[in-house]
Amino acid sequence: MPRAGLAAAAAVSLVAGGVLVATVATGSAQAATTALGSNWYASAPYDMPLDNNPPDLTQVMSATGEKAFVLAFVLAENGSACAPAWDGGSSTVSSGDSVGTQINALRAAGGDVAVSFGGYNGTKLGQVCGTAAATAAAEQQVITAYGLHAIDLDLEEPEYENTSAIANELGAAQILQANNPGLYISVTIPGTSAGTGWFGTQLLDEAKTLGFTPNAFTIMPFDGGFSGASSQISALQAFNSILTSTFGWSSATAYAHEGISSMNGRTDSAEYFYQSDFQTVLTWAEGVGLGRYSFWSVNRDRECSPPDNNGTLSGSCSSVTQNSWDFTKYDAEFAGATPPVTTSASASASASASATATATATASATATGTGTGGGGSCATAWSASTSYSSGNEVSYNGHNWTANQWNYNEVPGGASGAWNDDGAC
């Protein structure tokens, strides 16, 4: 999930929801855990358990009714070893670590977690483990350590553009699916106004070649020139068409395998998604039978001080007016719960913040050199170290180029097709 500026960095289930029991070591104790219904894993929002002022998930569950959360992110140990480590640190996962303690507390209260491999930053297991089998073995360590019933593969850059890494990750997921009956698996990838980009379609083709079908292919329709619920729904409809054409599914079957992972409040590229946007997408998702409804992140599901955070991004609050856990409640509703509803902030958030959002977006566009470069003048030069959103304009090799999707280190004119050539400047 493109999440620059954060500490790290997207229901109907087609897998039978039987009871799966695992034994998890917690120090010298043994704790038996029972899987929740797959509707909870399909509704689980993301949470960083070690960064961005982690909330007490038992309190969030009590306040919202949401029972499951996706813990992010497990990466390659020290950025180079084929061993799983939180945030790519120096310690591999274990049932007795600090994350295990949080998991046990949540389970004791009736909840559960999934774990997400990947994310926007860091080195992914699929990049350093030489084969799908080795990748699966590393990820199985996490499943075994925490007695997991659900995992997420958040496949982003640079892994997203590495065909070997993607083959390793999808092949590993297929192995894990076979070796862990009932395991809920979601695959989360960047979204564009066209559904997903070139690399996303290549990933789907690889999944088809392998014969691998997760519970949900999820797109993240933000940080790509999106604005409000209608733009996200349009992207989801486009992605549905991609799924139907790739796998030969009906539209309804494709929706049952499809998901959204949004971003609450202000995004990295100064887009804004309010409570009303979440409600609109939720209503639409329920109407079409969408398979997954998630967002980034619970850490951010709190009001900043001041509420707009002075027009800046935060990893621990939303930069919009809200009550704590407003956005998480929509996930609980998707799972079928009836969470307590507090309307004071959500009823006024869109109206009160619209002017701020517009002003901030305009200021951001000016600061990053977006806009037209017409009249024969060249726009700001393209930079490999800058992320771009749809509509951003750059110059490269004597031409102006306009981004048609969010991208990073994608050369104008390259294979990704992320840039439109506006002609010589």
N, C-alpha and C positions, 0 to 999 in steps of 0.2 A: 504494500500500500504506500504510494508515495507519501512520505511523512517527513520531509526535510524540516529540521528545526526542532524535532522531538528527540527524546533520549535515544530511540532507536530509529525507528521508522515512525474486512470487504465486509413446525413445517411438515411439508409432505415428504416422507422418506420412502425410498424404494427398497430399503433394507428392513427385513422383519425385525420388529422391536422386541425380541425376546429378552429374557433376563440373563445378564452376563455377570458372573461373579468373579472377582479377582482378589488376590491376597496381596496387600501392600505392607512391606516392612517399614515400621516407624520406630527407629531405635531398636529396642528389644521387644516392642509390642507388635502385634499383628492386627490389622484392621481389614475386615471384609467389606467390600464396597459393591453395591448393586447399581447397575446402569439405570439412568433416567430414561424416559421415553425419548425417542429421537427428535421429537418436536422441540425439546429443550436445547439439544446441541445445535439444532438448526436456527435457534433464536439467540444463541449466546453472543454477547458483545465482547470485544477485545479488552483486555486489561494487562497492563505491565506490572507484574508482581514485585519487581525490584527497582523500578524507576518511576519518575513523574508522580511522586507523592502517592504511592499506592493506597487505595481505599480499603477498608475492611469489608471484604465481599460478603460476609455474613450480615453486616448492616445494610448493604445495598440490596441483598436478597430480601431482607425483612421489609425494607421500605418500598420495594418495587414488585415483588412476586417473581422476579427472574431467578431461576434456579441454577443456570449454567453460565460459565464464562470461559472465554478463550484466552489462555495465558500466553503472552508473547515476550520474547522470541527465543527459541533454541537455535543456536548457530554452531559452527565448527569451533572446537576448543582452540583458543589462542589464534584463531583465524587461519589455522593450517592443518590441524589434526582431524582425522576422520573419527571424531568422538564428540558427543553432544555436550554443549555447555550453555548456560543461560547468558545471553548477550555476548556470546563468543568469548567468555572469560577463561580463566585458567583451571576452573574446577568443573568436573563432569557432574551430571545430575545424580542425585541419590534421594531415596525416600525420606531421609532424615535431614535434608537441607532446609533452608528457610522457606523455599517454595512448597516443599512437601508439608511443612507445618501449616501453611495457609490452606493447602488443599484439604488436609485432614480436618481443619476447623470448619471449612465450608461443608464438607461431607457430613460432619457430625450434626450440622444444622439442616441437613436434607438436600444440599446442593451437590454440584459436581463441576468438573472442568474438562475442557479440551486443551491441548497444547499445540501452539502454532510453531512450525519450523519455517524459518526464512525471514521475511520482512524486507524493508527497504535498504537497510544498512548492513554491513558486516559480510563475512564470508559464510556461505551456505554449505551444508553438508554435501549437497549434490555437486558442488564445485570441487571438493577435495577428496571425496570418496570415489575411488576409481571405477566402481561398477554400481549397478542398481542393487545387487546383493549386499555390497558393503554399505551402501547408503541405508538400506533396510535394516541391516544389523545395528547400525548406529542409532537409528530412530526407534528400533525395538527396545533398546536400552531404556529409553524414556517411557515408553508404553509400559514396560515391566516395572520400572522403578516406582511409578505413580499409579499403577493399576488402571491405566486410561481406557476409556470406552469411546473416545473421540479424539481425532487429530485434525489439524488444518495445515495445508501446505500453502504458504503465502509466497508465491513465486514472482519475484520482482528483479529489478536490475541489481547487479549485472548478470545474475544467474538466468534471468528471463531471456536474455539474448544469447545464451550459451546452449547450443543444441545438445551437447553431451551432458551438461548438468541437468537439463530438463528431462532428458531420457533417463538419467539416474533417478531423479525424484519421482517421476511417474512410474517407472519400473519398480522402485522401492514401494510406492503406495500400493501397487498391485500385489506385491509379495506380502505386505502387511495386511492387506484386505483378506488374503487367503489364509494367513497364519493366525489371524485374530478375528474369528467369526463374530459378526455383529458390530465390528468397529465402524463408527461413523467417520467418514472422511470427506472433508471439503477441500477444494482446490480454489485458491483465490488469486486473481490476476488483475492487472490494470484494466481500466475501462476507458473507452473513448466514445465520442458521439456516434460512431459507427458500430458500437457494441464492444469491440476490442480491436487492437491494432494487428499489424502483420505478425508480430511475435506471438500474440495470443492465438491467432488462427493456426500458426505452426504448432503450438502446444496442443491444441485440440486435435490436429491431424496426428500428432504423435500418440495421443491417448487412443484415438481410433485404431491406429496401427497395432498398438499393444493389446487392444481389446479391453481397456481399462475404463470403467465407469465409476466415478465417485458418487457420493450422495448428492453433491452439488458442485457445479462449476460456478464460481462467484466472481462478478466483476465489481470494481471499485470506481463508480462514476463520480469522481471528484478530482480536483487538480488537473483538469483537462478542458477548461473553458466552460464548465457547467454552471448553471444558475438556477437553483430551485428544483422543486420536485418534477416539473414537467420535463426538464432536460434529462433527468435521471430515468424517468419512465420511458422516454424515447430511446435512450441507450439500451435499456433492458429489453425493449421490444426488438431492437436491431440485433441484440445478442441472441435473442430467441430464434431469429431467422438464421443466424450463423449456426446455432446448435442443430436446428432442423435440417439444414443443408449438409452439415458435416456428418451427422450420425443417422440421418434418415428417420428421425423421430417426428411424431406429430407435434403440433405446437403445444398441446397440453402436456405431453410427455416431456418436451424440452423445458417447459416452465417448471415442472416437478423436479428437474435436475438443475435448475438455475437459481442463482442467489444474488443478493446485493449486499455489499458492505459499504456503508456510507461514512461520512465524517460529520460529526455534530458541531454546529456553530461555524466558526471561521476555519477555513482550510489553509493549507500551506500557500496556495496561490490566491488568497484573499477572496475566495468564493464564500458564500454564507448559506447554511442550511439550518432552518429554524424548526421548532417543534411542529409547526403547521406543515412543513415540507415532509417531515417524518410521518406525520399522520396521513398525508395524501398518498405517499408511496406505500405505506402500510395497507391502506384501504384498497389500492390497486393490486398490491401483491396478493392479498387475501382473495381478491376477485378472480385472479388468473391461476391461483394455486402455485405461487412461487415457492420453491423448495427451501430457500434460506433467506433470513432477514437479520443482518448484523450491522455493527458500526464500530468505528474507531473514535474514541475509546471511553471506557468507564472512568479512567483517570481524568478525562476532560469533561465529564458530565457534572460539572459544578460551575457556579458563577464566579467570574474573576472579580477583582476589586481594582479599579472600577469595572463594571460589567462588560464594557467593550474592550477592556485590557489596553486602552489607548490605541485601539486599532491594530494590535499586534497578536501574533500567534502564541499560544501557550500549550505545553504538554500536560498541564494539570488543571486547566479550566477552559471553558468553551469560547470566551470572547463575545458571548451574547447574553442577553437577560434570560435568566432561568432559575428554577428551583433545583436543588440537588437531585440528581438522578431522573430528571424529566425524560431524557432520551432513552434511558434504559427501560422505562415503563412501556415504550412501544414494542421493544423486543419481547417483554413478558406477554403483552397482548397477542403478539404473533404466535407465541407458544400456546395460547389458549387461556392464559390467566386473566384475571380481572384486577389489575393492580390499583391501589389507591391513586386517585387522580387529583393533582393540585393544579388549578387553572390560572392562578393569579399571574404567574410569569409567562406561561405559554400562550395565554390569550392575547397578550400585548407584545410579545417578543418580535414578531415579524414587522409590525407597524412601527414600533419604537426604534428598531435597529436598521430599517431599510435605508434611511438617509446616510447613516454611518457606514453601512456596507458599501453603498455606492461611492461615497467619498474615499473610503479606504481602497477600494478596488481601483479607482481612478488614480489615486496617488501611487499605488503599487505599480500600475502599468507605466506611469511616467518614470518611476524610479528604475524600472528594469528595462527601459528603452523600447517599450512596445509602441504600437501605433504605426502609422504609414510612413513609408520612406519615399513617397512619390516625388514627382518633379525632377527625377533623375538623380536624386541624392541617395547615398547608401545609408542604410540603417546601421545600428550598432553592430559591430562585428560579432559573429557567432563565437561562443566560448564552450569548450568541451567540459568545463567545470561548472557550468550554469544549467539549472533546470528550467525548462520552458513550458508554458501552458499554451493551449490552443489559442491562436490569434496573435501570439508574440511574433514580432518581425525581426529578422537579423540580416546581415549581409555576409556573403561567403563566396569567394572566387569571383568577385565582380558582379554578383547578382543579389537581389533582395529575395528573401525567403520568408514565408509565413507558416508557422507551426499549425498543423491540423489536429494535433493531439498532444497531451503531455509527453515530454521526452527529456532525456538526459544523455549527453554524450552520443547523440545520434546525428551524424554528419549530414547537413543539407545535401540532398541528392543521393543519399545512401539507400541501402536495401530496405530499410524500415518503412520508407514512404511517409515519414513523419512531417515532412516539409513540402510546401507547394512553392514552385519556382515562380516568382513574380517578374522575372526578366532582369535584364541588365540595369545597373544603376550607375 
